[in-house]
Structure formats: structure tokens, C-alpha cells
């Protein structure tokens, strides 16, 4: 069965991460956690440290279910779905994608698609080249993505999660074998 396709702009809102006017000053008294590209593993796992805190008054906070796409250098996507002690913002090295209808497009599926070989090929076609390759907000909004049934999206996202768990366990096994 062939999936229907739709432009991303019809399914989501896309915005840039927060742009700091100068290098952020991290302090343990900060009111928000700052998510940086180093917080996302190459396979799309989000690991937020609580050390990157800063004071912000602007409301660019992430909501559960936002998809974070690193749009500089490596194009890796992850879903913001972790519990944190403070609100979080993503730096401007991210594009933040919010599904406008989760009955039509699941954030987990979107991140899975972006990290797939088809998604990565799409990003290579969209890349604008400077010293560090990037994808513009307008280019991302204009892409047409496959939108399978909700059941198929759930199944694809579940398989992707199992593959990530398998890779983590294999890496852990290798690490433990080296210690013997």
C-alpha cells in the first residue's frame, strides 16, 4: 500500500531554535535548560544535562512532542519527550517542528523518517552550502513527506526505537567485553 504524501507546512509549524545575542552565560540559578546539538546522539537519542542553565525571559520553550532537528552539519532529529526539572529551549542550531494534528502525523514517526536513509537523502538535496552545511527553514517547510496511516506510523516508530535499544545494548556489550 502506497503512503500519501503531503508538504510539511500543511502538517506542522516549523521555527528556529532560540538565538542568543551573545554566548549564553550558564548558571545553576538559571530558569531554563538549554538543549545543544551535543545533547542529541547520532542515532537521535536526547540526553539533557542540567548543567546548561541560563536566565531567559523570552517564551521559546519546548513542548512535549516537538521534533528537534539539528540543522547544521549533521541532520539528526529527536522528539522532545523527556521530563525535566525546568522548562527547556533549543539553541538556534535546531529547527523545532510541531505537529499541528497528531491524529495525522506522529512526532515519533517524523523523527524516524528524518533519520532514515530517505530522510537523509532529502536533506542532502536541500542542503545549502556554506562552511557548515545547513537547511533553511523555508526549504524544510516545502518538503513533501510520506504520511502513512497512523497505525503504520506507530509501527515504524516502534521498530526504530527497538533498533536504537539494540544498538545501545550491543555497544554496552562491547564495552563490558573490553573490561574483562
C-alpha positions as CSV (number, residue, x, y, z in Angstrom):
1,X,0.0,0.0,0.0
2,X,1.4,3.4,-1.1
3,X,1.5,6.2,1.5
4,X,0.0,9.5,0.7
5,X,2.4,12.5,0.6
6,X,2.0,16.0,1.9
7,X,4.1,19.1,2.2
8,X,5.5,19.5,5.8
9,X,4.0,23.0,6.1
10,X,0.5,21.5,5.9
11,X,1.2,19.2,8.8
12,X,3.5,21.2,11.1
13,X,4.7,24.5,12.2
14,X,8.5,25.0,11.9
15,X,10.5,27.6,13.7
16,X,14.2,28.2,14.5
17,X,15.5,27.5,17.9
18,X,16.3,30.3,20.3
19,X,19.0,32.7,19.0
20,X,21.2,34.1,21.8
21,X,22.5,37.6,21.2
22,X,25.8,36.6,22.7
23,X,27.3,33.5,24.2
24,X,24.9,32.3,26.9
25,X,26.1,32.5,30.4
26,X,25.3,29.2,32.1
27,X,24.5,29.4,35.8
28,X,23.0,27.0,38.3
29,X,20.4,29.7,39.1
30,X,19.1,29.7,35.5
31,X,15.3,29.4,34.8
32,X,15.6,27.3,31.6
33,X,17.7,24.3,30.4
34,X,19.4,24.9,27.1
35,X,19.4,22.0,24.6
36,X,22.5,21.9,22.4
37,X,23.4,19.7,19.4
38,X,25.8,17.7,21.7
39,X,22.7,16.6,23.7
40,X,21.5,14.5,20.7
41,X,23.3,11.3,19.8
42,X,23.9,10.4,16.1
43,X,21.0,7.9,16.3
44,X,18.6,10.5,17.7
45,X,18.6,9.9,21.4
46,X,18.1,13.0,23.6
47,X,20.1,13.3,26.7
48,X,19.7,16.6,28.6
49,X,22.2,17.6,31.1
50,X,21.1,20.0,33.9
51,X,24.4,22.0,33.8
52,X,23.4,24.2,30.8
53,X,21.0,26.5,32.6
54,X,20.5,30.2,31.8
55,X,18.2,33.1,32.5
56,X,15.7,33.8,29.8
57,X,12.5,35.9,29.7
58,X,11.5,35.0,26.1
59,X,8.9,32.3,25.7
60,X,10.5,29.9,23.2
61,X,10.0,26.9,25.4
62,X,9.8,23.5,24.0
63,X,6.6,21.4,24.4
64,X,6.4,17.7,24.7
65,X,6.2,16.2,21.2
66,X,8.2,18.9,19.5
67,X,10.7,17.4,17.0
68,X,14.2,18.9,17.2
69,X,16.2,18.7,14.0
70,X,19.9,19.7,14.1
71,X,20.2,21.8,11.0
72,X,23.9,22.4,11.0
73,X,26.5,19.8,9.9
74,X,24.7,16.6,10.8
75,X,21.0,16.4,10.3
76,X,19.7,14.3,13.2
77,X,16.1,14.5,14.6
78,X,14.8,13.6,18.0
79,X,11.5,14.1,19.8
80,X,11.4,16.2,22.9
81,X,9.5,13.9,25.3
82,X,11.6,13.8,28.4
83,X,10.7,15.0,31.9
84,X,12.9,17.9,33.0
85,X,13.0,19.9,36.3
86,X,12.9,23.2,34.3
87,X,11.5,24.4,31.0
88,X,13.8,23.8,28.0
89,X,14.8,25.9,24.9
90,X,16.6,24.6,21.9
91,X,19.5,26.7,20.5
92,X,19.4,28.2,17.0
93,X,21.3,25.2,15.7
94,X,17.9,23.4,15.7
95,X,14.8,23.7,13.7
96,X,11.8,23.0,16.0
97,X,8.9,21.2,14.3
98,X,5.5,20.9,16.0
99,X,2.8,18.6,14.5
100,X,-0.4,20.6,14.2
101,X,-2.5,17.3,14.2
102,X,-1.1,14.3,16.0
103,X,-4.0,12.3,14.6
104,X,-2.5,12.7,11.2
105,X,1.3,12.9,11.9
106,X,3.1,11.5,14.9
107,X,6.2,13.3,16.1
108,X,8.0,9.9,16.7
109,X,7.3,9.0,13.0
110,X,8.5,12.3,11.7
111,X,11.8,11.9,13.6
112,X,12.1,8.3,12.4
113,X,11.6,9.5,8.8
114,X,14.1,12.3,9.1
115,X,16.7,9.9,10.5
116,X,16.0,7.3,7.8
117,X,18.1,6.9,4.6
118,X,15.2,8.5,2.6
119,X,15.1,11.5,5.0
120,X,18.9,11.9,5.0
121,X,18.9,11.8,1.2
122,X,16.2,14.5,1.2
123,X,18.3,16.7,3.5
124,X,21.3,16.3,1.2
125,X,19.2,17.7,-1.7
126,X,18.0,20.6,0.5
127,X,21.4,21.5,2.0
128,X,22.7,25.0,1.4
129,X,26.4,25.0,1.4
130,X,28.5,27.4,3.4
131,X,31.4,26.4,5.6
132,X,28.9,24.3,7.6
133,X,26.0,22.8,5.6
134,X,22.6,23.8,6.8
135,X,18.9,23.6,5.8
136,X,16.9,26.7,5.7
137,X,13.5,26.9,7.4
138,X,11.8,27.7,4.1
139,X,13.4,24.6,2.4
140,X,12.3,22.4,5.2
141,X,8.7,23.7,5.2
142,X,8.4,23.0,1.5
143,X,9.5,19.3,1.6
144,X,6.9,16.7,0.7
145,X,7.0,13.7,3.1
146,X,5.2,10.3,3.1
147,X,2.3,10.1,5.5
148,X,1.3,6.5,6.1
149,X,-1.7,5.5,8.3
150,X,-1.5,6.3,12.0
151,X,-1.1,2.5,12.7
152,X,1.8,2.3,10.3
153,X,3.5,5.4,11.8
154,X,3.2,3.9,15.2
155,X,4.7,0.6,14.0
156,X,7.6,2.3,12.2
157,X,8.4,4.5,15.2
158,X,8.3,1.4,17.5
159,X,10.7,-0.5,15.2
160,X,13.1,2.5,15.1
161,X,13.0,2.6,18.9
162,X,13.8,-1.1,19.1
163,X,16.7,-0.7,16.7
164,X,18.1,2.1,18.9
165,X,17.8,0.0,22.0
166,X,19.5,-2.9,20.2
167,X,22.4,-0.6,19.1
168,X,22.8,0.7,22.7
169,X,22.8,-2.9,24.1
170,X,25.4,-4.0,21.5
171,X,27.6,-1.0,22.4
172,X,27.2,-1.8,26.1
173,X,28.1,-5.5,25.5
174,X,31.3,-4.5,23.6
175,X,32.2,-2.1,26.4
176,X,31.7,-4.8,29.0
177,X,33.7,-7.3,27.0
178,X,36.6,-4.9,26.8
179,X,36.7,-4.7,30.6
180,X,37.1,-8.4,31.0
